Amino acid sequence: MFNKKRQLEMALQDIPPHNNPKIDLEQYSTPSIIAADVLWNAHSIGDIDGMKVVDLGCGTGIFTIGSSMMGARESVGVDIDDEAVSIAESQALKMGVQDKTRFVTSDIRDFSEIADTVIQNPPFGAQKANRGEADRLFMVKALEIAPVVYSFHIYETLDFVTNFFKKEGADISHMFHYTFPIPRIYDFHRKDKVDIKVVLLRVEI
């Protein structure tokens, strides 16, 4: 547990990004400063301490490990990419939270464990193969397994996302805004970094 958000952020900085990011999975690592803010706020609201937290599409485990460090009873990271899961498992061991942190290599559609809280940074659906579909799969699954969901989305899709959650019988209690830096990691990227406005919704069902 940390007394200051900055301490959490500094700890999360040790978690490495994907070493082999896959464009079809839209793998972009969440910056530690954003992850720390999300976890700090979720803890303050009462959604982490003593809870079972699931991180859908966990990547290298920043929200899974961070939840354990912030007092979660159990944190479970789920990702289809076994390379990312291997990094996450190694990092959990290195950071001393392996006893209450678990990672599952699986398509999220095949994951059915019940949790208290889901924290997810799903694919934004920016790629043609995923457009209009990838984020919905995560939204539906999150609501199936937990009564409280923290979910990232591109700001320009806010109307669609809020309407989608409401149609699923969920209420949006909090909204947090961030600027998400996308570095040049794929061959088609032309700029060193592009900033994307995103919104994090806290949803209850």
C-alpha positions as CSV (number, residue, x, y, z in Angstrom):
1,M,0.0,0.0,0.0
2,F,1.2,3.5,-0.8
3,N,0.7,6.8,1.0
4,K,1.0,8.9,-2.1
5,K,-0.1,8.4,-5.7
6,R,3.4,9.3,-6.9
7,Q,4.8,6.3,-5.0
8,L,2.4,4.0,-6.9
9,E,3.3,5.6,-10.2
10,M,7.0,5.1,-9.6
11,A,6.5,1.4,-8.7
12,L,4.4,0.9,-11.9
13,Q,7.1,2.4,-14.0
14,D,9.1,-0.9,-13.5
15,I,6.5,-2.9,-15.5
16,P,7.7,-3.2,-19.0
17,P,5.6,-2.7,-22.2
18,H,4.9,-5.4,-24.7
19,N,8.2,-6.6,-26.2
20,N,6.5,-7.8,-29.4
21,P,3.3,-5.7,-29.8
22,K,0.8,-7.3,-32.1
23,I,-1.2,-4.9,-34.3
24,D,-4.2,-7.2,-34.7
25,L,-4.6,-7.1,-30.9
26,E,-4.0,-3.3,-30.8
27,Q,-1.5,-3.7,-28.0
28,Y,-0.6,-0.3,-26.5
29,S,0.7,-0.2,-23.0
30,T,-1.0,2.1,-20.5
31,P,1.4,4.8,-19.2
32,S,2.2,4.4,-15.5
33,I,1.0,7.9,-14.7
34,I,-2.4,7.1,-16.1
35,A,-2.6,3.6,-14.5
36,A,-1.6,5.1,-11.1
37,D,-4.4,7.7,-11.3
38,V,-7.0,5.1,-12.2
39,L,-6.0,2.7,-9.4
40,W,-5.7,5.6,-6.9
41,N,-9.2,6.8,-7.8
42,A,-10.7,3.3,-7.8
43,H,-9.2,2.6,-4.4
44,S,-10.5,5.9,-3.0
45,I,-14.0,5.0,-4.2
46,G,-13.7,1.6,-2.5
47,D,-13.4,-0.7,-5.5
48,I,-10.0,-2.3,-4.9
49,D,-9.1,-2.9,-1.2
50,G,-10.2,-6.4,-0.1
51,M,-11.8,-7.0,-3.5
52,K,-11.3,-9.5,-6.4
53,V,-10.2,-7.4,-9.3
54,V,-10.1,-8.7,-12.9
55,D,-8.1,-7.0,-15.6
56,L,-9.4,-8.0,-19.0
57,G,-6.8,-7.7,-21.8
58,C,-4.2,-7.2,-19.1
59,G,-1.1,-7.1,-21.4
60,T,2.0,-7.0,-19.3
61,G,-0.1,-6.6,-16.1
62,I,0.0,-3.0,-15.0
63,F,-3.6,-2.9,-13.6
64,T,-3.4,-6.5,-12.3
65,I,-0.2,-5.9,-10.4
66,G,-1.2,-2.4,-9.4
67,S,-4.5,-3.7,-7.9
68,S,-2.6,-6.2,-5.8
69,M,-0.2,-3.5,-4.6
70,M,-3.2,-1.4,-3.6
71,G,-4.8,-4.0,-1.4
72,A,-6.9,-6.2,-3.6
73,R,-7.7,-9.6,-2.1
74,E,-7.0,-11.2,-5.5
75,S,-6.1,-9.8,-8.9
76,V,-6.5,-11.8,-12.1
77,G,-5.2,-10.7,-15.4
78,V,-6.6,-12.2,-18.6
79,D,-4.9,-11.9,-22.0
80,I,-4.8,-14.0,-25.2
81,D,-1.2,-13.2,-25.7
82,D,1.1,-15.7,-23.9
83,E,4.1,-13.5,-24.4
84,A,2.5,-10.6,-22.6
85,V,1.3,-13.0,-19.8
86,S,4.8,-14.4,-19.3
87,I,6.1,-10.8,-18.8
88,A,3.3,-10.1,-16.4
89,E,3.9,-13.2,-14.3
90,S,7.6,-12.5,-14.1
91,Q,7.0,-8.9,-13.0
92,A,4.5,-9.9,-10.4
93,L,7.1,-12.2,-8.9
94,K,9.7,-9.5,-9.1
95,M,7.4,-7.0,-7.3
96,G,6.5,-9.5,-4.6
97,V,2.7,-9.8,-5.3
98,Q,2.7,-13.2,-6.8
99,D,0.7,-14.8,-3.9
100,K,-2.4,-12.7,-4.7
101,T,-1.9,-12.1,-8.4
102,R,-2.8,-14.6,-11.1
103,F,-2.7,-14.5,-14.9
104,V,-4.8,-16.5,-17.3
105,T,-3.9,-17.0,-21.0
106,S,-7.3,-17.0,-22.6
107,D,-9.6,-15.2,-25.0
108,I,-11.8,-13.1,-22.7
109,R,-14.9,-14.7,-24.2
110,D,-13.9,-18.0,-22.6
111,F,-13.3,-16.4,-19.2
112,S,-16.1,-16.7,-16.7
113,E,-14.8,-16.1,-13.2
114,I,-16.9,-13.7,-11.1
115,A,-15.2,-10.6,-9.7
116,D,-16.0,-7.5,-7.6
117,T,-14.4,-5.1,-10.0
118,V,-13.1,-5.1,-13.6
119,I,-10.5,-2.7,-14.8
120,Q,-9.9,-2.8,-18.5
121,N,-8.2,-0.9,-21.3
122,P,-9.7,-2.8,-24.3
123,P,-8.8,-2.5,-27.9
124,F,-10.2,0.8,-29.2
125,G,-11.4,-0.9,-32.5
126,A,-9.2,1.4,-34.6
127,Q,-8.1,-1.4,-36.9
128,K,-10.5,-2.4,-39.7
129,A,-10.6,-6.0,-38.4
130,N,-11.7,-4.9,-35.0
131,R,-13.8,-1.8,-35.8
132,G,-17.0,-1.6,-33.9
133,E,-16.6,-5.0,-32.4
134,A,-13.5,-5.4,-30.2
135,D,-14.5,-2.9,-27.5
136,R,-18.1,-4.2,-27.3
137,L,-16.8,-7.7,-26.5
138,F,-14.9,-6.4,-23.5
139,M,-17.9,-4.2,-22.4
140,V,-20.3,-7.1,-22.5
141,K,-17.9,-9.5,-20.8
142,A,-17.0,-7.0,-18.0
143,L,-20.7,-6.5,-17.1
144,E,-21.2,-10.3,-17.1
145,I,-18.5,-10.9,-14.4
146,A,-18.5,-7.8,-12.2
147,P,-21.0,-5.2,-10.8
148,V,-18.4,-2.5,-11.1
149,V,-16.4,-1.8,-14.3
150,Y,-13.7,0.7,-15.1
151,S,-13.4,0.9,-18.9
152,F,-11.3,3.0,-21.3
153,H,-12.6,4.3,-24.6
154,I,-11.7,6.9,-27.2
155,Y,-13.4,10.1,-26.3
156,E,-15.1,10.6,-29.7
157,T,-17.0,7.3,-29.1
158,L,-18.4,8.5,-25.8
159,D,-22.0,8.8,-26.9
160,F,-22.0,5.3,-28.4
161,V,-20.3,3.8,-25.4
162,T,-22.6,5.5,-22.8
163,N,-25.7,4.4,-24.8
164,F,-24.4,0.9,-25.1
165,F,-23.8,0.6,-21.4
166,K,-27.2,2.0,-20.6
167,K,-28.9,-0.5,-23.0
168,E,-27.1,-3.2,-21.0
169,G,-28.8,-1.9,-17.8
170,A,-25.7,-0.2,-16.4
171,D,-25.3,3.2,-14.9
172,I,-22.3,5.5,-15.4
173,S,-21.3,6.9,-12.0
174,H,-17.9,8.5,-12.8
175,M,-16.1,9.8,-15.8
176,F,-12.3,10.5,-16.0
177,H,-10.5,12.1,-18.9
178,Y,-7.0,11.4,-20.1
179,T,-4.7,12.1,-23.0
180,F,-3.2,8.8,-24.1
181,P,0.1,8.9,-25.8
182,I,0.5,6.4,-28.7
183,P,4.2,5.9,-29.5
184,R,5.5,4.8,-32.9
185,I,5.7,1.1,-32.4
186,Y,4.1,-0.2,-35.6
187,D,5.5,0.0,-39.2
188,F,2.5,2.1,-40.4
189,H,3.1,4.8,-37.7
190,R,4.5,8.0,-39.3
191,K,4.9,10.1,-36.1
192,D,7.0,9.5,-33.0
193,K,3.9,10.0,-30.8
194,V,0.2,10.8,-31.3
195,D,-1.9,12.0,-28.4
196,I,-5.4,10.5,-28.2
197,K,-8.2,11.8,-26.0
198,V,-9.7,9.0,-24.0
199,V,-12.3,8.6,-21.3
200,L,-12.5,6.2,-18.4
201,L,-16.0,5.3,-17.3
202,R,-16.9,3.8,-14.0
203,V,-20.0,1.7,-14.6
204,E,-22.3,0.0,-12.1
205,I,-24.8,-2.7,-12.8
